[in-house]
C-alpha cells in the first residue's frame, strides 16, 4: 500500500508541481514512512528526512520534465517500440537505488537474471526478469523465490528510485561479489 501511495504522490508531484514542492511532498511521505518503520525508540539513520533535504531521496527522484517526457512517450508509443526500448536500456546495467522501505540497494540486470544487494542486510538475492504484457503495455517483471512482481515502465525508464547507473556488472553481483560502502552510505563505484 505504501508503494501505491508513494507512486501516486510521485505522479501527482511530477505532473503538477515545481521541483521544490516535489521535494517537500516526497520528503513528507518518506518522513512519515521512516517514523512508522522506526518506532519511537529506533535510532536515527544517516538517511533521515528533514525539511526536504534528504540527498539520497532527491537524487533518486527524477525531475518532473523527465517523468513527463517518459510518461508521454510510453502512452503514445506502440507495444513494439516500448519493448524494444526496454530490451535496449535495461539489460547489462548496474544501478544504485534508494527508497525508504528498502534503503540503499544495488541492482544488476543481466540477460535474464537480476541481482539485488542490500546495504542494510548485506544480503544478495538472485532472481529472473522478463518482459510481459501488462494493462498499459509491456512491463518488466522480476521473479524471486517464485513470487513475480511487475515494475512500472515509466518509473523504470525515467529512473524513479535510481541514484545512478553504469553499464555492466560493476560490483560483480552475478559472481557473488559484494559492494564496499563508502562514508556517505553508498556503495562505491571504485576506480
ChimeraX commands (.cxc) that place a marker at each C-alpha (Angstrom):
marker #1 position 0.00,0.00,0.00 radius 0.5
marker #1 position 2.86,2.39,0.82 radius 0.5
marker #1 position 4.32,1.84,-2.66 radius 0.5
marker #1 position 0.97,2.75,-4.20 radius 0.5
marker #1 position 0.74,5.92,-2.10 radius 0.5
marker #1 position 4.34,6.89,-2.90 radius 0.5
marker #1 position 3.76,6.24,-6.60 radius 0.5
marker #1 position 0.59,8.35,-6.56 radius 0.5
marker #1 position 2.43,11.19,-4.82 radius 0.5
marker #1 position 5.29,10.97,-7.32 radius 0.5
marker #1 position 2.89,11.00,-10.28 radius 0.5
marker #1 position 0.93,13.96,-8.97 radius 0.5
marker #1 position 4.06,15.86,-8.00 radius 0.5
marker #1 position 5.81,15.05,-11.26 radius 0.5
marker #1 position 2.93,16.35,-13.32 radius 0.5
marker #1 position 1.74,19.33,-11.34 radius 0.5
marker #1 position 4.31,20.87,-9.03 radius 0.5
marker #1 position 7.58,22.73,-9.03 radius 0.5
marker #1 position 10.82,20.88,-8.17 radius 0.5
marker #1 position 10.93,22.41,-4.65 radius 0.5
marker #1 position 7.35,21.35,-3.96 radius 0.5
marker #1 position 8.14,17.86,-5.30 radius 0.5
marker #1 position 10.96,17.51,-2.78 radius 0.5
marker #1 position 8.70,18.71,0.03 radius 0.5
marker #1 position 5.91,16.25,-0.85 radius 0.5
marker #1 position 8.34,13.36,-1.36 radius 0.5
marker #1 position 10.15,14.21,1.90 radius 0.5
marker #1 position 6.88,14.30,3.84 radius 0.5
marker #1 position 5.86,10.85,2.56 radius 0.5
marker #1 position 9.32,9.40,3.26 radius 0.5
marker #1 position 9.49,11.05,6.69 radius 0.5
marker #1 position 6.16,9.50,7.70 radius 0.5
marker #1 position 7.24,6.09,6.38 radius 0.5
marker #1 position 10.51,6.25,8.31 radius 0.5
marker #1 position 8.74,7.34,11.50 radius 0.5
marker #1 position 6.37,4.38,11.25 radius 0.5
marker #1 position 9.18,1.94,10.42 radius 0.5
marker #1 position 11.50,3.15,13.20 radius 0.5
marker #1 position 9.06,3.48,16.06 radius 0.5
marker #1 position 9.74,5.86,18.93 radius 0.5
marker #1 position 12.88,4.14,20.28 radius 0.5
marker #1 position 14.66,3.45,17.00 radius 0.5
marker #1 position 17.97,5.18,16.33 radius 0.5
marker #1 position 18.25,7.88,13.70 radius 0.5
marker #1 position 19.70,6.66,10.40 radius 0.5
marker #1 position 22.03,8.67,8.16 radius 0.5
marker #1 position 19.15,8.98,5.67 radius 0.5
marker #1 position 16.87,10.95,8.00 radius 0.5
marker #1 position 14.39,13.02,6.06 radius 0.5
marker #1 position 14.41,16.61,7.33 radius 0.5
marker #1 position 12.73,19.57,5.65 radius 0.5
marker #1 position 13.12,18.08,2.17 radius 0.5
marker #1 position 16.92,17.95,2.37 radius 0.5
marker #1 position 17.49,14.20,2.08 radius 0.5
marker #1 position 20.22,13.95,-0.54 radius 0.5
marker #1 position 19.51,10.32,-1.45 radius 0.5
marker #1 position 15.76,10.88,-1.83 radius 0.5
marker #1 position 16.44,13.91,-4.01 radius 0.5
marker #1 position 18.96,12.04,-6.15 radius 0.5
marker #1 position 16.51,9.13,-6.55 radius 0.5
marker #1 position 13.70,11.45,-7.70 radius 0.5
marker #1 position 13.90,12.43,-11.38 radius 0.5
marker #1 position 12.66,15.84,-12.47 radius 0.5
marker #1 position 9.04,16.28,-13.45 radius 0.5
marker #1 position 10.19,17.03,-17.02 radius 0.5
marker #1 position 11.94,13.65,-17.32 radius 0.5
marker #1 position 8.99,11.74,-15.87 radius 0.5
marker #1 position 6.57,13.72,-18.05 radius 0.5
marker #1 position 8.53,13.02,-21.23 radius 0.5
marker #1 position 8.77,9.29,-20.49 radius 0.5
marker #1 position 5.08,9.13,-19.48 radius 0.5
marker #1 position 4.04,10.82,-22.72 radius 0.5
marker #1 position 6.33,8.59,-24.81 radius 0.5
marker #1 position 5.08,5.37,-23.16 radius 0.5
marker #1 position 1.42,6.33,-23.57 radius 0.5
marker #1 position 1.79,7.37,-27.22 radius 0.5
marker #1 position 4.09,4.58,-28.42 radius 0.5
marker #1 position 3.14,1.16,-29.67 radius 0.5
marker #1 position 3.94,-2.08,-27.86 radius 0.5
marker #1 position 6.89,-3.00,-30.08 radius 0.5
marker #1 position 8.64,0.37,-29.61 radius 0.5
marker #1 position 8.31,0.18,-25.82 radius 0.5
marker #1 position 9.52,-3.42,-25.69 radius 0.5
marker #1 position 12.49,-2.57,-27.93 radius 0.5
marker #1 position 13.49,0.34,-25.69 radius 0.5
marker #1 position 13.19,-1.79,-22.53 radius 0.5
marker #1 position 15.34,-4.55,-24.08 radius 0.5
marker #1 position 17.93,-1.95,-25.12 radius 0.5
marker #1 position 18.15,0.12,-21.90 radius 0.5
marker #1 position 17.58,-2.37,-19.07 radius 0.5
marker #1 position 19.94,-5.37,-19.55 radius 0.5
marker #1 position 23.62,-5.31,-18.60 radius 0.5
marker #1 position 23.32,-2.35,-16.24 radius 0.5
marker #1 position 24.12,-1.79,-12.58 radius 0.5
marker #1 position 22.04,0.69,-10.60 radius 0.5
marker #1 position 22.46,2.17,-7.16 radius 0.5
marker #1 position 18.94,2.52,-5.76 radius 0.5
marker #1 position 17.27,4.15,-2.79 radius 0.5
marker #1 position 13.76,4.06,-1.39 radius 0.5
marker #1 position 12.53,4.48,2.18 radius 0.5
marker #1 position 11.35,0.90,2.57 radius 0.5
marker #1 position 14.48,-0.89,1.34 radius 0.5
marker #1 position 17.12,1.79,1.90 radius 0.5
marker #1 position 20.21,1.68,-0.30 radius 0.5
marker #1 position 20.45,-1.24,-2.71 radius 0.5
marker #1 position 22.43,-2.24,-5.76 radius 0.5
marker #1 position 20.74,-3.94,-8.71 radius 0.5
marker #1 position 22.41,-5.68,-11.63 radius 0.5
marker #1 position 20.26,-6.77,-14.55 radius 0.5
marker #1 position 21.80,-9.39,-16.83 radius 0.5
marker #1 position 20.33,-11.08,-19.88 radius 0.5
marker #1 position 17.65,-12.97,-17.93 radius 0.5
marker #1 position 18.92,-12.76,-14.36 radius 0.5
marker #1 position 18.58,-9.93,-11.86 radius 0.5
marker #1 position 20.57,-9.48,-8.65 radius 0.5
marker #1 position 19.83,-7.23,-5.69 radius 0.5
marker #1 position 22.25,-6.44,-2.90 radius 0.5
marker #1 position 21.01,-4.64,0.22 radius 0.5
marker #1 position 23.30,-2.27,2.14 radius 0.5
marker #1 position 21.19,-2.76,5.28 radius 0.5
marker #1 position 21.39,-6.56,5.41 radius 0.5
marker #1 position 24.34,-7.32,3.14 radius 0.5
marker #1 position 22.13,-9.96,1.52 radius 0.5
marker #1 position 22.47,-10.78,-2.19 radius 0.5
marker #1 position 19.35,-12.09,-3.92 radius 0.5
marker #1 position 19.21,-13.66,-7.37 radius 0.5
marker #1 position 16.08,-13.77,-9.47 radius 0.5
marker #1 position 14.97,-13.66,-13.08 radius 0.5
marker #1 position 13.35,-10.99,-15.20 radius 0.5
marker #1 position 11.46,-10.82,-18.47 radius 0.5
marker #1 position 9.09,-8.53,-20.30 radius 0.5
marker #1 position 5.40,-9.37,-20.02 radius 0.5
marker #1 position 2.21,-7.79,-21.30 radius 0.5
marker #1 position 0.55,-5.51,-18.81 radius 0.5
marker #1 position -2.60,-3.44,-18.70 radius 0.5
marker #1 position -0.81,-0.47,-20.28 radius 0.5
marker #1 position 1.70,-2.30,-22.48 radius 0.5
marker #1 position 4.94,-4.19,-21.92 radius 0.5
marker #1 position 6.47,-4.17,-18.47 radius 0.5
marker #1 position 9.48,-5.66,-16.73 radius 0.5
marker #1 position 8.59,-8.44,-14.32 radius 0.5
marker #1 position 11.04,-9.83,-11.76 radius 0.5
marker #1 position 10.68,-13.22,-10.05 radius 0.5
marker #1 position 12.31,-14.01,-6.70 radius 0.5
marker #1 position 11.59,-17.25,-4.83 radius 0.5
marker #1 position 8.55,-17.97,-7.01 radius 0.5
marker #1 position 6.95,-14.54,-6.49 radius 0.5
marker #1 position 6.69,-12.31,-9.57 radius 0.5
marker #1 position 6.45,-8.53,-9.31 radius 0.5
marker #1 position 5.91,-6.35,-12.35 radius 0.5
marker #1 position 7.55,-2.93,-12.34 radius 0.5
marker #1 position 6.14,0.36,-13.61 radius 0.5
marker #1 position 7.55,1.01,-17.09 radius 0.5
marker #1 position 7.51,4.81,-16.73 radius 0.5
marker #1 position 9.40,4.57,-13.42 radius 0.5
marker #1 position 11.96,2.15,-14.88 radius 0.5
marker #1 position 12.69,4.31,-17.92 radius 0.5
marker #1 position 12.65,7.67,-16.10 radius 0.5
marker #1 position 14.79,6.49,-13.17 radius 0.5
marker #1 position 12.43,6.73,-10.19 radius 0.5
marker #1 position 14.31,5.33,-7.18 radius 0.5
marker #1 position 17.61,5.26,-9.07 radius 0.5
marker #1 position 20.52,7.27,-7.71 radius 0.5
marker #1 position 22.70,6.49,-10.72 radius 0.5
marker #1 position 23.55,3.75,-13.22 radius 0.5
marker #1 position 26.51,2.27,-15.09 radius 0.5
marker #1 position 26.86,-0.32,-17.84 radius 0.5
marker #1 position 27.99,-3.84,-16.93 radius 0.5
marker #1 position 28.15,-5.81,-13.67 radius 0.5
marker #1 position 30.28,-3.18,-11.90 radius 0.5
marker #1 position 30.24,-4.89,-8.48 radius 0.5
marker #1 position 30.37,-8.48,-9.75 radius 0.5
marker #1 position 26.98,-9.38,-8.23 radius 0.5
marker #1 position 26.45,-12.17,-10.78 radius 0.5
marker #1 position 29.66,-13.77,-9.47 radius 0.5
marker #1 position 28.68,-13.32,-5.81 radius 0.5
marker #1 position 30.53,-10.04,-5.30 radius 0.5
marker #1 position 29.53,-7.54,-2.65 radius 0.5
marker #1 position 29.96,-3.75,-2.91 radius 0.5
marker #1 position 32.04,-1.75,-0.46 radius 0.5
marker #1 position 30.05,1.00,1.24 radius 0.5
marker #1 position 31.67,4.43,1.50 radius 0.5
marker #1 position 31.40,7.01,4.27 radius 0.5
marker #1 position 28.38,8.54,2.52 radius 0.5
marker #1 position 26.43,5.26,2.94 radius 0.5
marker #1 position 26.55,4.48,-0.79 radius 0.5
marker #1 position 28.27,1.52,-2.43 radius 0.5
marker #1 position 31.46,2.84,-4.03 radius 0.5
marker #1 position 31.80,2.53,-7.78 radius 0.5
marker #1 position 35.55,2.19,-7.47 radius 0.5
marker #1 position 38.28,3.44,-9.80 radius 0.5
marker link #1:1,2 radius 0.2
marker link #1:2,3 radius 0.2
marker link #1:3,4 radius 0.2
marker link #1:4,5 radius 0.2
marker link #1:5,6 radius 0.2
marker link #1:6,7 radius 0.2
marker link #1:7,8 radius 0.2
marker link #1:8,9 radius 0.2
marker link #1:9,10 radius 0.2
marker link #1:10,11 radius 0.2
marker link #1:11,12 radius 0.2
marker link #1:12,13 radius 0.2
marker link #1:13,14 radius 0.2
marker link #1:14,15 radius 0.2
marker link #1:15,16 radius 0.2
marker link #1:16,17 radius 0.2
marker link #1:17,18 radius 0.2
marker link #1:18,19 radius 0.2
marker link #1:19,20 radius 0.2
marker link #1:20,21 radius 0.2
marker link #1:21,22 radius 0.2
marker link #1:22,23 radius 0.2
marker link #1:23,24 radius 0.2
marker link #1:24,25 radius 0.2
marker link #1:25,26 radius 0.2
marker link #1:26,27 radius 0.2
marker link #1:27,28 radius 0.2
marker link #1:28,29 radius 0.2
marker link #1:29,30 radius 0.2
marker link #1:30,31 radius 0.2
marker link #1:31,32 radius 0.2
marker link #1:32,33 radius 0.2
marker link #1:33,34 radius 0.2
marker link #1:34,35 radius 0.2
marker link #1:35,36 radius 0.2
marker link #1:36,37 radius 0.2
marker link #1:37,38 radius 0.2
marker link #1:38,39 radius 0.2
marker link #1:39,40 radius 0.2
marker link #1:40,41 radius 0.2
marker link #1:41,42 radius 0.2
marker link #1:42,43 radius 0.2
marker link #1:43,44 radius 0.2
marker link #1:44,45 radius 0.2
marker link #1:45,46 radius 0.2
marker link #1:46,47 radius 0.2
marker link #1:47,48 radius 0.2
marker link #1:48,49 radius 0.2
marker link #1:49,50 radius 0.2
marker link #1:50,51 radius 0.2
marker link #1:51,52 radius 0.2
marker link #1:52,53 radius 0.2
marker link #1:53,54 radius 0.2
marker link #1:54,55 radius 0.2
marker link #1:55,56 radius 0.2
marker link #1:56,57 radius 0.2
marker link #1:57,58 radius 0.2
marker link #1:58,59 radius 0.2
marker link #1:59,60 radius 0.2
marker link #1:60,61 radius 0.2
marker link #1:61,62 radius 0.2
marker link #1:62,63 radius 0.2
marker link #1:63,64 radius 0.2
marker link #1:64,65 radius 0.2
marker link #1:65,66 radius 0.2
marker link #1:66,67 radius 0.2
marker link #1:67,68 radius 0.2
marker link #1:68,69 radius 0.2
marker link #1:69,70 radius 0.2
marker link #1:70,71 radius 0.2
marker link #1:71,72 radius 0.2
marker link #1:72,73 radius 0.2
marker link #1:73,74 radius 0.2
marker link #1:74,75 radius 0.2
marker link #1:75,76 radius 0.2
marker link #1:76,77 radius 0.2
marker link #1:77,78 radius 0.2
marker link #1:78,79 radius 0.2
marker link #1:79,80 radius 0.2
marker link #1:80,81 radius 0.2
marker link #1:81,82 radius 0.2
marker link #1:82,83 radius 0.2
marker link #1:83,84 radius 0.2
marker link #1:84,85 radius 0.2
marker link #1:85,86 radius 0.2
marker link #1:86,87 radius 0.2
marker link #1:87,88 radius 0.2
marker link #1:88,89 radius 0.2
marker link #1:89,90 radius 0.2
marker link #1:90,91 radius 0.2
marker link #1:91,92 radius 0.2
marker link #1:92,93 radius 0.2
marker link #1:93,94 radius 0.2
marker link #1:94,95 radius 0.2
marker link #1:95,96 radius 0.2
marker link #1:96,97 radius 0.2
marker link #1:97,98 radius 0.2
marker link #1:98,99 radius 0.2
marker link #1:99,100 radius 0.2
marker link #1:100,101 radius 0.2
marker link #1:101,102 radius 0.2
marker link #1:102,103 radius 0.2
marker link #1:103,104 radius 0.2
marker link #1:104,105 radius 0.2
marker link #1:105,106 radius 0.2
marker link #1:106,107 radius 0.2
marker link #1:107,108 radius 0.2
marker link #1:108,109 radius 0.2
marker link #1:109,110 radius 0.2
marker link #1:110,111 radius 0.2
marker link #1:111,112 radius 0.2
marker link #1:112,113 radius 0.2
marker link #1:113,114 radius 0.2
marker link #1:114,115 radius 0.2
marker link #1:115,116 radius 0.2
marker link #1:116,117 radius 0.2
marker link #1:117,118 radius 0.2
marker link #1:118,119 radius 0.2
marker link #1:119,120 radius 0.2
marker link #1:120,121 radius 0.2
marker link #1:121,122 radius 0.2
marker link #1:122,123 radius 0.2
marker link #1:123,124 radius 0.2
marker link #1:124,125 radius 0.2
marker link #1:125,126 radius 0.2
marker link #1:126,127 radius 0.2
marker link #1:127,128 radius 0.2
marker link #1:128,129 radius 0.2
marker link #1:129,130 radius 0.2
marker link #1:130,131 radius 0.2
marker link #1:131,132 radius 0.2
marker link #1:132,133 radius 0.2
marker link #1:133,134 radius 0.2
marker link #1:134,135 radius 0.2
marker link #1:135,136 radius 0.2
marker link #1:136,137 radius 0.2
marker link #1:137,138 radius 0.2
marker link #1:138,139 radius 0.2
marker link #1:139,140 radius 0.2
marker link #1:140,141 radius 0.2
marker link #1:141,142 radius 0.2
marker link #1:142,143 radius 0.2
marker link #1:143,144 radius 0.2
marker link #1:144,145 radius 0.2
marker link #1:145,146 radius 0.2
marker link #1:146,147 radius 0.2
marker link #1:147,148 radius 0.2
marker link #1:148,149 radius 0.2
marker link #1:149,150 radius 0.2
marker link #1:150,151 radius 0.2
marker link #1:151,152 radius 0.2
marker link #1:152,153 radius 0.2
marker link #1:153,154 radius 0.2
marker link #1:154,155 radius 0.2
marker link #1:155,156 radius 0.2
marker link #1:156,157 radius 0.2
marker link #1:157,158 radius 0.2
marker link #1:158,159 radius 0.2
marker link #1:159,160 radius 0.2
marker link #1:160,161 radius 0.2
marker link #1:161,162 radius 0.2
marker link #1:162,163 radius 0.2
marker link #1:163,164 radius 0.2
marker link #1:164,165 radius 0.2
marker link #1:165,166 radius 0.2
marker link #1:166,167 radius 0.2
marker link #1:167,168 radius 0.2
marker link #1:168,169 radius 0.2
marker link #1:169,170 radius 0.2
marker link #1:170,171 radius 0.2
marker link #1:171,172 radius 0.2
marker link #1:172,173 radius 0.2
marker link #1:173,174 radius 0.2
marker link #1:174,175 radius 0.2
marker link #1:175,176 radius 0.2
marker link #1:176,177 radius 0.2
marker link #1:177,178 radius 0.2
marker link #1:178,179 radius 0.2
marker link #1:179,180 radius 0.2
marker link #1:180,181 radius 0.2
marker link #1:181,182 radius 0.2
marker link #1:182,183 radius 0.2
marker link #1:183,184 radius 0.2
marker link #1:184,185 radius 0.2
marker link #1:185,186 radius 0.2
marker link #1:186,187 radius 0.2
marker link #1:187,188 radius 0.2
marker link #1:188,189 radius 0.2
marker link #1:189,190 radius 0.2
marker link #1:190,191 radius 0.2
view
